[in-house]
Amino acid sequence: MKISDEVKTLHETINWSKLRDLREVEPLGARVAEVLKGARDAGIDDFISPTQLNQIIRVQAGKRYSSTPSNISTALQKFSEFIEKRQLESLKFRFPQTTGGQRQMPHAPGGELDDRLLSICEGFHRAIVHLSHRRKGRAVINFDDEYDVQDVFGTVLKCSYKDVRDEEWSPSYAGKAARIDFVIGDTRTATELKRARSQQQIADELIIDIARYAQRSDVDRLACFIYDPDGFLRRDAAQIEKDLSGDRIHNGHKLCVTVIIRPK
């Protein structure tokens, strides 16, 4: 297997003397996490692909202690400790930043969502691409339609949680009623999925939706997932997430709002 120059540079940058010997780390996920930790400690902030991680382990410990990129990706997604994930052209990984020896968990301004829901949002685009390119001339789904996107999202949620209720209607707000896409009873989380259009239109809709959801005493968190395959919001995605995420208080009830735009 040919090792890329980029992987060679990554390997040389890592201070292996500060890490555990990869040959002594039994679980694959922990072994790969050790590589990611070394990269982050070396000041490498970029997300690293499973293919690159596979090659780095082979250089450091040998083929026997590595695996396929697919197995590495699966192991990291199932890893018991938090590993940052980002869907770029493919799923990539990064070890959380540390400060004073303590690992910093990513903080959503509106309160933490559970890792399972975050992972679903991170990997959603990959599933859509799969369904958009079916084999042997099978009919494809037109994901330009927001309702089709919502149907797939709901299917994934119902495979992941025991209690998912759809088509829940929120109380009237400004003379109108609105449908919550899905409510995850397991975590008291409402999810609102939108397919990205213009930035202003999305922002205006979310501001109204968030105000509606804040009236529900049975929901503690709201995940606003904006699916943006065409990159309408890519340039300003981080700022939109920051501006619209946060806590909302209505009649003493706090709603923790997290806006997630993917892919970005």
N, C-alpha and C positions, 0 to 999 in steps of 0.2 A: 504494500500500500504506500502510495506516494504521500509524504507529509508536506503540507503547504508551507510556504515561507511565513505566512501569518501565524500558523500554529507554532512553528519553530520559535518565532519571536515571543509569543505568549508563554511558551514553556520556559524560555530563558529568563523571562521577566519575573516569574514566580520564585519566591524564596522557599524552596522545598525543605530546607532545614527546619523551618518553623511549623511544618505540617506533619501529620502522622504519615508513616510509611503506607502508601496506598495498598501494598501487598498484605498489610495487617488489618485492613478495613474490610470486613466481610460483606455487608449489604451494599449492593451496587449504588443505591441512592446516596448513602453516606459517603461512599468513595468519590462519587462525582461532586457531591457538595463540598468535599474537602478541596477539590481542584478549584471550584468556584470561589471558595473562601480565600485560597491563595492568590487568585487573580485579583479579587477585590482588595485584599491587603496590599497588593503590589500597585494599587492605584488605577487598575483597569476598570473603568466604569461602563464599558460597553457590555451589552448582553451577548452571550456566547452560545453558538448553535450546538446541538447534540453531535453533529459531525465533527466539529472542532474539538469538543470534549473527548470524543472517542479517540481522536488522534493524539491529544495531549497525554491521555492515560497510557496509550501504547508506547509513546516515547519514554515516559517516566517509569512505568512498571512492567511493560510488556503486553503482548496481545492477550494473554491468559486473563489479565485483570481488567480488561476493557470489555466492551460488548458492542452491539449494533447501535447506531444512532436512535433507532426506534425504541429499543429497550432502555436506553439512557433517558430518553424523553419521558417514557412511562414511569421509570423509577423516580425521577425528580418530581413528577406530578403527584405521585403517591407518597413522597417523602414526608415523614412526620413533622419535621420542622419547616418553617416558612422559607421558601425560595421564590425570589421575584421572577415573574414570567412576563414575556411580552411577545405578542403576535406581530412580527414584522413581515418579511416575505415568508418566514416560517417561524415556528415557536422557538424562542430563545430564552436563556436563563441567566440570572445574576444573583450573587449572594448579597443579602441585605448589608447596607453600610453599618459599620460599627463605630461607636464613640466611647472612648474610655473602657474598651473591652466589652461593652454592652451592645448587643445587636439592636439596631433601630428597626422596628416594624413600620411598614408604610401606614400612615394615618390618613384616613379619609376625613375631611373636615366635618362631615355630617355623622360621624360615628362609624365604627368598624362593621363591615359586612362580613359574613362568614366566608372562609376560603373557598368553599365549594361553589358558591354563587359567583365569586370573582373569577374562578377558573373557567366556569361556563361562559362568562362574558369574554374572557381572553381567547378561548378556543372556538368561539361561535363561528367566526368567519371561515375557519378551516372546514367546518361541517357544511356550511352553505356552498363553498366551492365544490365540495364532493358531490353534493346533490345537483349542482348546476352542470356537471359533466358526467352524465350517466353513460353506462356501457351499452353496446349493441342496439343503439337507436332508441333506447327507452325514453319516454317523454320526460322532459325536465320541468322543474317548477320555475315560474317567472318570479324571481325575488325582487322585481321592481315594485311589486304589490306589498304594502306594509302588512296586510293581513296574512299573507303567506309566510312572511318572516316571523310574525307573532306565533303562528301555528307551530313552526319548527321550534321556536324558543320554548313554547309551552310544553311540547313533547319532551324536550331535554329536561326541563324542570321536573316533570312528573316521573321521569326515570331516576331522578336524583333525590327527590324528597317524598316522604310519605303523604303529606297533607298539602296539596296544591289546589287552590280553588280559582276558577277562572270566571270571567264576566261578572265580577263583583262591581256593584254600582256605589260610588261614593255619594255622600250627602250633596244636596244642591249647593252650588256656589255661584253667586252673581246670576241667579235665575236659571242656571243650567245644571244638568247632571252629567257625570263623566264615568266611563267604564274603566276600572282598574284592570289591566291585562291579566295579572295573576297575583294571588296572595298566598305566600308560603306560610302556612300555619305553624310549621315546625319552628320557625324563627321570627314569627310576627313581622314578616317583611313583605311589602307590596312591591311589585316590579312594574315599571312602565317602559315598554319598548317602543322606540320610534325609529323609522328609517330616515336618515339625515336628508334634509333638503337645504334650504338657505339657513345661514346662521341666525338671522333675526327671527325667522319663523319658528325655529326650534326653541330659541330662548324664550320667546313670548309664550309658546305653548307650555313649556316646562314651568314657568313662573305661575301660570294659572293652575296647572295640574298640582303643583306642590302645595299651593294654598288649599286646594280641595282635599288633598290627602291628609293634611294636617288636622282636619276635623274628625278623623277616624280614631277613636280611642283604642281600637283593637289592633292597630298597626303601629309599631315602634320605629320601623325603618322603611325608607323608600329608596329603591334602586332604580334610577333613571338610566336605562341602557340605550344609548344612541348608536345604532348600527350604521356605519359610514363607509361602505365599500368603495364609493366613488371619490372619497377624499374631499368632500365639500368643506369639512370643518378641520381638516388635518393641521393646517397652519396655526389655528387658534384653539386646538382641542384642549391643551393643558390649561389655558386661561379660562375657557368655558367651564371645565370641570371644577376649577377652583372657585369661580364666581358663583356658581349655582349650588354647589355642595355646602352643607352646613346644617345647623339645628334650627328648627322652626317650632315656636311655642303657640299653642291655641288652647285657651281655657285651661291652662296649667298642664296640658299634655305636650310632651316633647316628641317631635318627629325628627329622626336623624336622616338626612338626605345625602345620598352619594350619587353623583353624575359620572357615568362611565362612557367614554367614546372609544369605540373600537371598530375596525383596526385604525391605528394612528401611527 
